[in-house]
Amino acid sequence: MTETTTGTREPEAAMATGPLAGLRIVDLTLAMAGPLSTQRLADMGAEVIKIEGPERPDFTRNSPMADIYLGGEAIPYLTLNRNKKSLALDLKSDTGREVLYRLVRTADAVVQNFRPGVAGRLGIDHETLAGIKPDLVYVSISGYGDEGPMVARPGQDLLVQAFSGLTWNAGAEDALPHPSPVYMIDVMASHLASEGVLAGILQRLRTGRGCEVKVSLLGAALEVQIQELSTYLTTGRHAPRGSQPYASTWMEPPYGIYRTSDGWLAIAQSSLTAIAEVVGSEELARLAKEKPSDPEDRDGINAWRDRIYPVVAEAIAGWHTNDAVEALFAAGVWSGPVNDYAAVRDHPQFSSYFVSYEHPRAGLMTTTAPAIRFSTDPAPTITGAPHLGQHTPEILSDLGYSPAERDELVRSGAAA
C-alpha cells in the first residue's frame, strides 16, 4: 500500500503543490457531491477554504457509515474534506457575511450546493457575490436544476436514481428495480462541478470575465444513461425487463453476474459461442444460433434473451471463479471476479490507489488516493480533514483582521 505520512502536522504547515497551486476556492458545500468536488480541486493543489456554521456544520461530521467513528470523527467527513482549511462563520449574521465577502474578493471560485433559494436568502447568491468580485467563477450544484416541479424536492442520490429511470435498467421483470449501492450520482455530479470550476477559470483567463456554472444531480444521472436514453428518445424503443436478472436490460446477454462454486463471476460483452466452447455447453452453442434475425421481433428477441441466463448460470456454477476467469480470458471472453472489500484491499492491483496518513483525532486513516495523477506532482501531500474552525484565526489574519477584530468576531459568534 502506498503510504504518505504527514504525522500530526496541522494542514497549514504543508506547502501547496500540484497544478492548481495558487488558486483559492471558497467551499460552501455539504453532504457529498459538493465536498468531493472541492476536495478534488484541493488534491490538485488549490487552497480550498470550507465555510461551516459554528452551530450547524456540514452534517457529515456526524453521519457515520455503518455507525463507525474514528476517534469521534465520522469517516464520510474525513474522506470528503482532506487538504482543506476550515473557517467557521455564521452566514446568517451581518458580520459573518462581511467576512465571507472579504474572502470572496480574494477567491477564484465559489462552489455551493444549498437548496434553490437558500443562497439568495443568505445574500451569497451569484448576483451578490459577482457584484463584489466581477470575475468570480460561481458554481451551483442542485438536485433537479432551478426550474420545474421538482425544484424544491430533496436532491438525494437514491431518489434521483429512481426518478431518472436509472434503477429500471437492470434486473428481472417481476423483481425490484436495481439501485446502485453507492452514491454514484453524487460522484458524477462532483465531477461536473469540478470541470465547471476549471472551465470557468480557463474562460476567465482568456476573457477576463467571471461566470455562473450550474450542474445538477439529475443532469448527472441523465448523462450516465446517455446511450440508453438517446436510443429510447430517438427510436421510442425501450429495453424491457425480462424474466432473468441481467445486469442491464440494454446489453446483449449474458451480460450479468453468475454464481460459481466459490464465489461470483461477472461476464460483460461476450460471444455466446466462445463461452459455450469453454464450458462445453451444446445447449448454449445452439442458443447462440437461434437469436431471431428480425430486429422488429421484440417478443422473440426477449424470449430468446430469457433462455440464456439459466443456461450460462448452470454451466458456470461448477467452476472455481479464478479457473473460469482464466479459461474465459484465453477464449477472448470479457469476465472477472466479483470482489468484496477484503479482496480489494489485498489485491496488488489496488496498491497505488490507496493512501494512509495520521489524523490528529482519528489516528491512522486509510482512504482512496487522488484519482488524477500529474507528472509534475507525483507524490502530493495529503493532509487530513480539518477540525471545525481550525483555520479561522489564520484565514482572518490573512484577510487583514487585527487580533482585536478577530477576538470580537469570535466573541459575537459570527466566527468560531
Secondary structure, 3 states (H helix, E strand, C coil): CCCCCCCCCCHHHCCCCCCCCCCEEEEECCCCHHHHHHHHHHHCCCEEEEEECCCCCCHHHHCCHHHCEECCEEHHHHHHCCCEEEEEECCCCHHHHHHHHHHHCCCCEEEECCCCCHHHHHCCCHHHHHHHCCCCEEEEEECCCCCCCCCCCCCCHHHHHHHCCHHHHCCCCCCCCCCCCCCHHHHHHHHHHHHHHHHHHHHHHHHCCCEEEEEEHHHHHHHHCHHHHHHHHHHCCCCCCCCCCCCCCCCCCCCEEEECCCCEEEECCCCHHHHHHHHCCHHHHHHHHCCCCCCCCHHHHHHHHHHHHHHHHHHHCCCCHHHHHHHHHHCCCCEEECCCHHHHHHCHHHHHHEEEEEECCCEEEEEECCCCCCCCCCCCCCCCCCCCCCCHHHHHHHCCCCHHHHHHHHHHCCEC
